[in-house]
Amino acid sequence: MDFYLIRHTRVATPAGICYGCSDVPVAATYPEDEAAVRTRLAPIVNNNPVVAYSSPLTRCRSLAEALVPGSIHFDDRLREYDFGRWELQPWSELPAAELDPWMADYVQVPAPGGESFLDLQARTTAFLLDMLAQPDAPQTALVFCHSAVIRSLLCHCLGLPLANAFRLDIDYGSISKVRYSQGRFNVAYTNA
């Protein structure tokens, strides 16, 4: 099976704002951003039967609904990182007493009222294993989701420590192809 991890397009949230599981709107550049992703996905969508999954958040839902003919499976496990009380707050104004321990070990330490990166990977990996276990699924899947979700899945697939996840650049509108065959994952390419 080939599956494509597609990050949503740019958002209308100001720079420096902590947002994860909040349902923020897409940027004014959405029509151009969507067209660019459509062009890159066209050979995949037009030449293969596909199954599509998406985070239910608007920034993913909009892209999935625009690009995929037919039904889309919305799955809460594909939601972005839950930053808890930090959601929609400026990073620069977060209390150091909360931020410093999280920055030192975001893999294990949850954001206040939110989740740790390990928690996020547990739910995204559960999604992945369920997707791969579908007996009649097409050989091509599109997964519309978020940067932390993609990083967690790529770390799982490649056996990378989560502490290295943010060494992976996952741009808005990027597409990462992963091939799963005979119990092994292989990242075929990343397309920004």
N, C-alpha and C positions, 0 to 999 in steps of 0.2 A: 504494500500500500504506500502511496505517496500522499503526504499531507503537507499543506501549505499554511504556515503561521503568518497571518496578515495583520499587521498593526494598523489601527485606525489612522485616519488623517489628522491634520493639525486641529487644535482646539482653540476656543475663544477665551481661554483662561489667561490672565496676564502672567508674564514671566515671573518666577520667584514664588508662585503660589503652590502650596502642597495640595495636590489633588490625586486621588486614587480611585476609590469606589464611588466618589461623588459623580452624579450624572451631569457632566458639564457639556455645553453645546459645542458643535463643530465651528471652526473658524470661517470667516467670510470667504476664504480661499477654497472652501469645500468643492465647488464645481470643478475647478481645475485639478485639485488634489484627487478627487474621485475619478476624473477622466484619465489621469496618469496611471492609477492603479488598474482601471478597467483595461487600458491598453496592454499592460503587462500580464494581466490575467486572461485576456481573450483567448490565447492559444490553448490554455488549460481548460477553460469553461466551455469553449466551442467544440473541442475535440474529444472530450471525455465525459462520461456520466459522472457527476459529482454529488457528494453529500456535503451540506454546509452546516457549520456550527457557528454560534456567535455568542459573545457576551451580550446580555440584555441591555447594557448601557447604550444610550443614544449614539455615541460616537462610533460604536461598532455596528449596532443595529442598522443605522442609516447606510453605511457602506455595504453591509451584507445584502440588505434589501435592494439596493441599487444595482448590485453586480451579479446576483445569483437568481436565475429563473427557478421558480418552484419553491418548495418549502425549506425553511431554515430552522434548525434545532437551536433554541436559545437555552443556554445553560449557565446558571449562577456560578458554577465553579470556574467560569472563564472571566469573572469580574476582576477588575484591577485590585491591586494591593489595598488593604483597608488600613488607612492611617488613623482611624479612630478620631480622637479629639483634635488632631492636627488638620483634618480635612478642611480645605479651602482657607487655611491660614497662611500668611507669609512665612516662608522658611526662616527668614531673618528674625522673626518675632517669637519663634518657638522657645520655650524655656530651656536654657542650657542643662538644667538638672534632669530634664526628660530627654533632650536630644542627644547629649553626649553618650550616655550608656547605649542608646540605640545605634548611634553612629559607630561605636566601638564593636558592636556585635548585632547588626540588624538581622543576621540569619536566625539567631535564637531569641533575641529580645523583641517583644512586640511593641509597636507604637502604642501609647496610652489609649486604652479602649479599642485598640485595633488588633492587628495580627502580626506575627513575625513572618519573615521570609520563608522559614521552614513550614509554617502553617499554610502559606500560600502554595508552596510546592506540593504539599500533601493533597490539597484539593485539586490542583491542576493535573497532578499525576493520576489521581483517581479518574478524572475526566478522560485523560489519554488512554488509560488501560480499558475503560469502558468503551471508548470509541474503537479501539483496536479489536475488541472482543465481539463486535457486531458481526454476526455470521453472514449476512447478505449485503453488507455495505459495499458500495462501489470502491474501486481501487484508488480513487482520488477523493480526498477530503479537503475542504477549505475551512480554516478556523480563523474567524475574525475576532481579534482580542487585543491585548494591551502589552506594553513593553515588559513589565515585570512578569507577566504570565508567559510571554515568549521566552524570556531569559530563564525562567524556572524550568520550562519544558526542554529547552536546549541543554541546560545543565544536566537534567535527568537523562536525556537521550545520549549525550556524549560522556556521561560519567564525570562531569566536572564538579568540583566543590561549589556550593552555592556562594561562598565568599568571593568567588571569581565571576559571578554573574554579571556584574556591572562593568566588566571588561569587554562585554559584548555590546556593540553599538546596534541599537534597534531603532532606526529612524521612523518617523511618521510615514505611513504608507508603504513600509518595507514588506517584503515577502521572503520568508525563509522556507526553503523546501527541505523536507525530511523524508527519507525513504526507510520504510520498515519492512524487512524481509528476513525470514528464517530466524526470528528472535533478536535481530540486530537493527540498530538505528544507524543511519548514515546521513549526515547533513550534506545534501548535494550542492546547494548554493544559497547565498543570501543575496537578495536583490533589493537595493535601496531605492 
